[in-house]
Amino acid sequence: MSEPAHMNPARSFQGLILTLQRYWAEQGCVILQPYDMEVGAGTFHPATTLRALGPKSWRAAYVQPSRRPKDGRYGENPNRLQHYYQFQVILKPNPPNLQELYLGSLKAIGIDTALHDIRFVEDDWESPTLGAWGLGWECWCDGMEVSQFTYFQQVAGFECSPVAGELTYGLERLAMYLQGVESIYDLNFNGLDGVEKVTYGDVFLQAEQEYSRHNFEHADTEMLFRHFRDAEAACRKYLEAGEPKPDANDQRHLMALPAYDQCIKASHMFNLLDARGVISVTERQSYILRVRELAKACGAAWLKTEGGGVAA
Amino acid sequence: MPDLLLELFSEEIPARMQRRAAEDLKKLVTDALVERGFLYEGAKAFATPRRLALHIAGLPVKGQDVREERKGPRVGSPEAAIQGFLKGAGLASIDQAKIESDPKKGEFYVAVIEKPGRSTPDVLAEILPNIVKNFPWPKSMRWGAASREPGSLRWVRPLHSIVCTFGPETEDPEVVRFDVDGIGSGDVTKGHRFLAPDEIRVKRFDDYAPALERAKVVIDTDRRKDMILHDAKDLAFAQGLELVEDEGLLEEVAGLVEWPVVLMGSFDEAFLDIPPEVIRTTIRANQKCFVLRDPATGKLANKFLLTSNLIASDGGKTIVGGNERVVRARLSDANFFWKTDQQVKLEDRLEKLKSIVFHEKLGTQYERVERIAALAKELAPIVGADPELAERAARLAKADLVTEMVGEFPELQGLMGRYYATLQGEHASVAAAIEEHYKPLGPSDRVPTDLVSVAVALADKIDTLVGFWAIDEKPTGSKDPYALRRAALGVIRLALAGHNLKLSDIIWRHFARVREDAAQMQAIAHLAPVAERAVQLSAQGSDLAVKLLAIVREHHQDSLIEATSLEQAFYDYQATSDLLSFFADRLKVYLRDQGARHDLIDAVFALEGQDDLLMIVRRVEALGRFLDTEDGKNLLAGYRRAANILRIEEKKDGRAYNEVPDLQIVNDQGQIEEKILAVALYGEDGSREGARKAIDSEDFEGAMRALSRLRQPVDAFFDKVTVNAEDPALRANRLRLLNSIREATRTVADFSRIEG
């Protein structure tokens, strides 16, 4: 590739992202941008959750900033962040050579399989909040987990038909390995040197400190509880409003996506409340269940839309 | 004889499932063959991360021919009957049938039907697809475009290809053709994913195994294990070190590689300040690597061994470097946990246990700790431990559950508590008990000997048992999700190490503690929504909320009072006796496993109020020894004679003779032997009193000796005295005397349960 040196995935964080995007674009994926809401993982993006449902083929790749309020460490832990990036790929149905395609992506970012020990180690994935599970592996490179590889079996409580293959790359960890640095904050973000060099710390350290304070100490719990309830109610309301009338000719659901946004929101509110430690262990399960019920209802609605396979 | 080669080639099979899957494949295929009459000489199955393979040697080329004769109609029967016969026997014309005759029927047709045995490949092609489709994976999945259709093939991970050949050594074998959901069988496989990715055409097992070996695949798990172990030991030896062997890890690692290459990495020596168990657990759990120790000191070395799946072009330098990075990061984490955990004293962690639910009906870990502490303190004097130390140890025993280290590595629970307790200057017995209170974990696990450990270990287990009995979650059949049988066995083994526990009192009292916490949980669950609302409102300064909260608290009180009602006490009584009989059952199982006579166990258990496990066992042992003596055997014979006579006479008279015999009658009318027996039973030094006294002071040998003094008088009595005397009063009294013999033996055991 004729990339300039500073775009080399082994030298720059953004180079890594761009290389993966280019690679998966060549495999026929639509390259999406991050979903414009706070999510806990790339899987929450409707391009994965909802598109995994229904009979239509679908290939997409995107970066998703992910927020896990509980994982914040005030910028003091070199390996843990409350906000980080996932690179997400979904191929539906999964092509028979998905493993080879994945290995090809590693090669594209400079991981030579003649030198590195790549392993597929059993790791079954489950998201209780999304009512989703799949079988697959964590992918190891020289003993380090660099990706998660999952064949979705169920999403939002529905069997996946056909099954989608999902790849999730932990970008920071992968970049740390490629760049040979010991702390996330030392990652070279733009690949430049000297005064022009911008590190991950330059971009995100302050944010990690501030959000850790917010997540653990100051987040307004009254408001978050309220927002949780509001989002839950709004989700139900939109689902009901979008439901086709029994006697109408058009039996499509009309508002699956806006409803699903509220499900995402409720999930994030829950994560924040959980980080603030105001949800007792006994309540925890019931909150997760409430989000799952929303996700299931949204999935059911999606299956009644065009995207979910209903003819226009 | 020809061989079968079968290979199912897929994406990476979880290591933990491989061995079982290979065995299942072998069993399913050989069973299906045998069921169809195909015998074979030998079968062996193999598994690697990417394939299951099966070799069956010495199969016949085809099944047995079957010849059948079918009788038909008489010669000259109507055409319809002839046609029906031809159709049924599959003949084209009546010329193909032969004619036989017998004197009764005359001449009749017989069809000879010859079914040639089916060819083995045909049979294989019929049975194998079903075996693949219905393979018993613990977890299986659908994949790819085929998964659009309902009922598509399920496999542990996507199945890519199938090799199936059959044939004799001398000729080219044939491919057994079949199709499973679009995957056709053939004779092509692949080698190692990276080292030999090309397709390989195979003929039979004899060339399959070596071809794969050349393609860097060792199909035999045990051989991969040997290779890893051998190389690991060599590498360790070269450094003057010793491998810390770990069979579980070895098995797992062998399931992660097709071509094992063992490499050595190292880490900063400074990390060796972390407890060795932590280093080992970290490196094992996260990295699946072995650790090494210095054979001279037994201490861990700052080296580890990884098993890669690659002959790397740089000799493994990059792989080692990468693994070292990860190990370094993991040990840094562990070191961080180790250091930060020490900054909070164990007692200051207890508050956090309030947020860990032990069981939704039994309260939090905090409440459980309170119960265990109370029970441990109560048990301490019984087992000879210092009550204060036992209480302290129990209170700290679960504190490590909320340390960072145990949060990361749950298997280090107890051990970390001990380390942290020692570091914060706790008494050595307290520190030991924190680790040992989980013991014994199984029938072969060590039983702790430190008395403080014994008290806390007993309290922990009894609390678990009483708790689950209180909420009626007892083990049923093969289901025992809370390992309650193991807990009971733990109590048994601890008690039998020499501690007298009056279990019924202990359990009964502990039920009250559990009940209180359970009732609280119930009340909380009931009132939770109201309480939540009340708390929210009160935060807004609502007056109403304050009232609401008061109501919540009041109701809370009420439910506690309800819980201690009489009804509950009755329930507790039932639950206590039920739990005691569970202990009795477990003890019987345990003793039987130890080789004790089950009839003697029953004989002792048949007595009322047997709740001291140690005493039960001592009594069983003493009884066994006594019955081995001449006195014991004769007394047992005497007892049986007495019991038999009594049974017959009591039945005849329709009444029991369980009153005390009238000694005046014995004295006035009795024979000498009868008088001697009465003295032996009731005299100052009599057996009844002697046995009872001995039992009261837990001297079972003494009790048996007291009983043995009855032997001669009983023998003499039966020798000389006629029980069924003419005089009804004398007869009745003699029967009462016999009953006294029966009663006397009951001080020791229920002799009617003794066999042989």
Contacts between the chains, C-beta under 8 A, distances in Angstrom:
chain1	res1	chain2	res2	distance
A	55	B	148	6.3
A	79	B	329	6.3
A	79	B	333	7.6
A	93	B	143	7.8
A	93	B	144	5.3
A	93	B	145	4.6
A	93	B	147	6.4
A	93	B	148	6.9
A	94	B	143	5.9
A	94	B	144	5.7
A	94	B	158	7.9
A	95	B	144	7.4
A	96	B	144	5.8
A	96	B	158	7.2
A	96	B	160	7.3
A	99	B	11	6.0
A	113	B	194	5.0
A	113	B	310	7.9
A	114	B	194	7.1
A	114	B	310	8.0
A	114	B	312	6.8
A	114	B	313	4.7
A	115	B	312	5.5
A	115	B	313	5.8
A	115	B	314	5.8
A	115	B	318	4.7
A	115	B	319	7.6
A	116	B	310	7.7
A	116	B	312	7.7
A	116	B	318	6.1
A	116	B	319	6.7
A	116	B	322	7.0
A	117	B	308	4.1
A	117	B	309	5.9
A	117	B	310	4.9
A	117	B	312	7.2
A	117	B	319	4.6
A	117	B	322	7.6
A	118	B	194	7.4
A	119	B	256	6.1
A	119	B	257	8.0
A	119	B	309	6.1
A	120	B	11	7.1
A	120	B	12	3.9
A	120	B	49	7.6
A	121	B	12	7.8
A	121	B	15	7.9
A	121	B	256	6.5
A	122	B	12	7.6
A	122	B	14	3.6
A	122	B	15	6.7
A	122	B	16	7.3
A	124	B	139	7.0
A	134	B	141	7.5
A	135	B	139	6.4
A	135	B	140	8.0
A	135	B	141	4.4
A	135	B	156	7.7
A	135	B	157	6.7
A	136	B	157	7.9
A	137	B	12	6.1
A	141	B	322	6.7
A	142	B	318	6.8
A	142	B	319	5.0
A	142	B	321	7.4
A	142	B	322	2.5
A	142	B	323	5.5
A	142	B	325	7.9
A	142	B	326	7.5
A	143	B	287	5.2
A	143	B	289	7.6
A	143	B	306	6.4
A	143	B	319	7.9
A	143	B	322	6.0
A	143	B	323	3.9
A	143	B	326	4.7
A	143	B	327	7.6
A	144	B	322	6.2
A	144	B	323	8.0
A	144	B	325	7.2
A	144	B	326	4.7
A	151	B	141	5.5
A	151	B	142	7.9
A	151	B	143	5.3
A	151	B	157	7.7
A	151	B	158	7.4
A	153	B	141	5.6
A	153	B	142	6.7
A	160	B	142	7.9
A	160	B	147	7.2
A	161	B	147	6.1
A	161	B	148	5.7
A	161	B	150	7.5
A	162	B	144	7.0
A	162	B	145	5.9
A	162	B	146	7.8
A	162	B	147	4.4
A	162	B	148	4.4
A	163	B	141	7.4
A	163	B	142	5.3
A	163	B	143	5.0
A	163	B	144	6.7
A	163	B	147	4.2
A	165	B	143	7.8
A	177	B	322	6.9
A	177	B	325	7.2
A	182	B	325	7.9
A	182	B	328	8.0
A	182	B	329	7.6
A	222	B	536	7.7
A	222	B	539	6.9
A	225	B	536	7.3
A	280	B	355	6.6
A	281	B	355	5.5
A	281	B	356	6.4
A	281	B	357	4.9
A	282	B	357	5.9
A	282	B	360	6.7
A	282	B	525	7.8
A	282	B	528	7.5
A	283	B	528	7.8
